[in-house]
Amino acid sequence: VGNEISLTGVYSKDIFVPEIPFTPAKLCLLLIAKDVQQEIHDLNVIVRIPGNDPVTLALPTPANPKNPQYIQMGVTIAPFNIKAEGEAKIEIFHKKEPKPFITHRFNLICKKAT
């Protein structure tokens, strides 16, 4: 309704799961960039999860690019298989650049219910 984004199950630094392996239905990422001073296009997102091959996603160029920009991009990975504990990371690249311009690190931790 309206111009809303509803978020549920929001994680900050770490994701806790009840067992390993574990397969949540999906992992949704909401990427927000404010006051971007350069044109954003040709982006790749690479999600690196312990025990899994990296997942690479191409993001489309935002419509009507202009500077400065406020951009919201949604990415969904489904199914999202967690095979091991450890550090995971999400990296965002300009396709032609070898280094990411954004890296978000988080931990996947098995925490059994008591």
N, C-alpha and C positions, 0 to 999 in steps of 0.2 A: 504494500500500500504506500503510495507516495514515493519518495526518493530515499528509502531506508535500506540499510544493510543490517540484517539480524545475525548476530554471532552467538553461538552456543558452544560450550566446551572449549573455551579459549585457554590456551597454554601460554606461559611466559617462557621460562628458561628450560624446563624439563618436561618430558612426557613419561608418566608412570603407567605401566601396564601390569595386569594381574599375573601374567605368565609369558614365557618365551617358548616357542614362537607364539605370536599373537597377530591377529588380522582384524584391525578396525575396518569398518565399512569403507572409510575414505579419510584422506588428509586434505583439508582445504586450507589454502594459503590466501591471505588478503594482503596484497602489496600496495602500500600507499606512499606516494611521493608528493611532497608539497613544495611549492615555489621552485620548481626545477627550472634552471636557467639555460639549459641546452635542450636541443631536440632529442627526444627519446624514440628510437626505432631499432628494429632488428635485435631484440633481446632474446637470450636463452636463459632458462632457469635450470640449474642442475641440483638435484636433491640426492645427497649421499647418505645412505643409511647403513649402519654396520651389518655385514653379512649379505648385502644386496649389491647388485650392479647399480651404478648411478643411473638415475632417471633424468633424461634431458627433455625439456619442453620448450618449444618456440612460442614466444608471446607476440601477438600481432601489434603492429604500430597503432598507438592511440589515434582515434579519429580527431580530425581538425587540430593537428599539433600547432601550438603557439607558445611563446615564451612570455612570462613564466607560466608553468603548467601545474595543475593539480591532477594527479593521475591515480586511478584505482584500478588494479588488475587482480582478477580472481583466478586461481589455479586449483584444480582438484585432481588428486591422484587416487585412483580406486582400481582394484583393492590396494591397500597399503599394508604390505607384509613386513612385520617386525620379526627378524630372525635372530637378533643378538642384541645385547646391551652395548652401550658405548656412546661415543660422541657422533652425532649426526650434524649435517650442515646443509644449508640452502645457499646457493651462490647465484648471483645474477650477473650476467655478462652482456656487454655489447658483443654481437657475434664476431666482429673482427678483432676484438681485443683478447689477449691471452690471459689476463688477470681479471677476476671479478671486481665490480665496483661496489657490490654489497655482498657481505658474507654474514649469515646468521647461524650461530652454533647453538646446539642444544643437546641434551643427553636423553637417551632412552634407557629407562630404569625399570627393572622388574621388581615390583613391590607387592608381595602376596598379601591378601586380606588376612587380618588376625582375628 
